[in-house]
Amino acid sequence: MATEPKGGGRDPQYLLDLLWRTRPPGTRGPRGSLTLDQIVGAAVEIADAEGVEGVSMRKVAEKVGVTTMSLYRYVPSKDDLLDLMFEMGTGMPDTSDWPDDWYGRIESYALDVRRVMIARPWMIDIPISGPPMGPNNIAWMEAVLASLSDTPLSEDDKLGVLMVVSGFVLNEVSQEVSVTRAAPRTGVGYMEWGMAYQRMLEKVTDNPDYPALSRLVKSGAFADDRSTAEEDFLYGLRFILDGITALYALRGPGGREARAGNGT
């Protein structure tokens, strides 16, 4: 069993024990009847109402009815609490209505993760401290990998799909949330940025230094974009999935790699 690391660092095994609830209670403060789930749930409720910036050990302690010092017996640091909140906020995947084909399942995975994070935008404000380790996030990984089980992709390929698609989701949600948050300050909403960006680029790209970008701007591609955030998300996602489809064909029976392996 991992013990709390000394000197300010955090042993990954220590974090794993926290996430899987295999770490024994600390020794600081009196033993109480609280569970770690109750504490993390209270922090999530605060974040849902006020964002991550509203979460403090003091506020969480008050919400669950203990002193701040007593709270540290269950959660040794604010960083630990944030990791636990991200894990709880993610929740477990529900694959019951996912299609049977791998393409549709990976698309459903990405849309479901996007939905979770859009509903709780504070999740993008939590710094990622390492790869997924908690039971909820491990379950999401399993759902993706299981969706690829009957494909000719190698295990390395499957890991690549998981990393590329999950990275895409996180990046797209971060941009969408950032633009939405900035709208009161910029006066420009998500669907208005295409036209606004078109006008700005027209002023700075009509010169020999940016020939490729100038052609794109003159085509009106930005001005014609009236897509919603979800439509843009699906466009990018399907762009990636179509690339995976090409890899699938390459790896599968009759593909170039299969033919090369047969000496043809």
N, C-alpha and C positions, 0 to 999 in steps of 0.2 A: 504494500500500500504506500502510495507516495505521501510524503509529508510536505508541509508548506515550505517552499524554498526560502533560503536566507539570502540577504544581500540585495533584495529588490527584483531579482530575476524570477521568471515563472517557468518551471519545468513543465514541458508538454504533458508528461504523465500526470502531473498534479492537476492540470486543467482537465485532462481526460477523466480523472476521478470525480472532479466537481460536476462535469456535464452528465456523467452516468450515475451520479449519486452513490459512488462507491467510496467517497472520502468520509472518514468518520468525523463527527462534530468536533469543533475546536474546543479548547479548554478555557477560553476567555469568557467570563460572565457565567451566570447560573444557567443550569439546564432548563429549557422551557419546552413548551408543547408545539412550537412552530415547526413547520417543515420548510425545506428549501423551496419547494414549489410555491408555497404561500408567499414567501418573500419575493421571489422572482415575479410571480403573478402580480403582486402589488406594484412592483417597479414597472412592469409592462403597462398596467393601467395608468400610471402617472405619465409614461411616455406617450400613450395613446392620446392623452388629454393635453399634454404640454410639450411633447417632444423630448428628445434625449437631454436637452439643456435643462429641462425641469426636474430631471432625476438626480437626487442626491441621497447619500446614505441616511441623512437626517430625515428627509421626507419619507423615505421608505420605512424607516424605523417608526415614525409617527403613525404611518398608515396601518402597520401591523401591530402597533401597540406595545413596542419595546423601546428601550433606550438605544441610542446609536451604538454605544459600546457593546451592548448585547448582540446587536445585529452582526458585528464583526465575528462573532463566534460561528455564524453560519456562512457568511460571505466575507472572506478575508480582505477584499479590496474592491474598489469601484470598477476597476478593469475586469475583475472576475464577474461582477454583477452584469456588466455590459455583455460579456460573452454568453452568460446564462440567459439574458434577455433575448439576444439574437436567436439563440437556439429555441427558446420557447415561442418567440414570435413567428418563427418559420412554420411550426406545427408539423404534423405528419401528412404525407401525401395521400390523397384519395384518388386511386387510379381506376375506380369502378366504372367510370364513364369514358375512359380513354379508348381510342380505337384499337383494333387488333394489329394493324401494320406498324412497323417501326417508325416510319415517317410521321404518321399521325400521333403516335405516342410521344415522340420527342417534341413535336409541336405542342401537344397538350401540356407536357412538362414545363416548357418555357412559358406558356401562357399562364399556367397555374402559379408558377413562381413569381411572375410579373404581378399577378393579381394580389398575391400575398404582400408583396413589397409596396405596391401602390396603396394598399389599404393601411399599411403601417410605414409611412415614408421615413420615420425616425430610424428604421433599420439601416438605411444607407449612411447614416451619420455615425455608425459604430465602426471603428477601424477594424479591419480584418486582421486578426492576430496569428492566423495559421490556417491550414487546410481544415475542411469539415471534420469534426470529431464527435459531435453529440449525436444521440440516437435519432433525433428528427432529421438532421442533415444527412446522416448516414443512410436513412431510409429513402431520402430523395435520390442519393447516389445510386442505391440499389434499384430504384424504379427506372432510372435511365439505362443502367447497364443491363438490366433484365429485358428491357425493350429491344436491345440489340443482340440478344442471345442467339437468335436464329439467323443472323446475318453472317456473311463471309468475312466480316471485319475481324482483324486480330485484336487481342486484348489491348495492345498499345493503341490501336485505332479507336477502340471504345473509350479508353481513357481520354484520348484526344477530343472525341466528340463531346464527352462530358465537360471538359475544360473549356472548349471553344464556346459551346452553347451557354453554359452557366456564366462565363465571362461576358458574353454578349448581353444576356439578360441584365446582369448587374450594371453594365455600362449604360444600356438604354434607359433603364429605370432611373439611374442617377441623373442622366441628362434631363429626362422628363420632369422629375421632381425639382431639379434646380431651376429649370425654365419656369415652371409653375410658381415656385416660391418667389422668383424674381419679378413676376408680372406686375405686382403693385408698384415696384420701383422703376421698371423699364417702360411700363405702359403697353407692353407687347405680350400677347398671349401665345400659346404654343402654335396654334394654326395661323397666326398672323406673322410669324417669324420669316416664312418663306418670302413673302412680298417685301418685308422690311429689309431682309438680307439682300435680296435682288437689287433694291435701290442703292444700298450702301456699296455693294460690289461694283455696280455700274460706274461709280465715281472713282474707283481706285484701280480697276483692272483694264481699262481701255488704253493700254500701252504695250510696247513690245516685250516687256518683262514677264508678262503673264499670258502667253498666247493660248495655252490650253484652257486655263480658267476663263479667259475672256470669251472663248468660243462657247463654253458652257453657259456663261452668264447671258450672252447674246441669244442663246437658244430659248431663253425664258424658262429654263428648268426649275429655277427656284420660285419664280412668280406663279408657275402653274401648279405648284404643290399646295393643295388644300387638304392634305391628308390629316387624319386625326393621329394622335400619338399611337393608338393601337394599330392603325393601318401601317404607319411607318415601321412599327415594331415587327409586324407580320412580314412586311417586305424584306427587311433585313434578315429575319429568321429563315424565311424560305430561300433566300439567297444562299445562306449557309447550308440548309438542308439539301438543296439541289447539288451543292458541292459534295456533300456526303453521299448523295445518290451516285454521283460520278465515281467516287472512291469505291462504293459498293460494287458497281459494275466492273471496275478494274480488278477488284479482289475476287469476284465471283467466278463461277464456271463459265468458260468462254471468254473471260476478260484477258487483257494483255498479260497480266502477271501469271495467270493460269496457263496461258499458251506458252509463255516463256519457260515455265517450270516443266512443260512437256517437251521442250525443245523445238517448238513450232514457231 
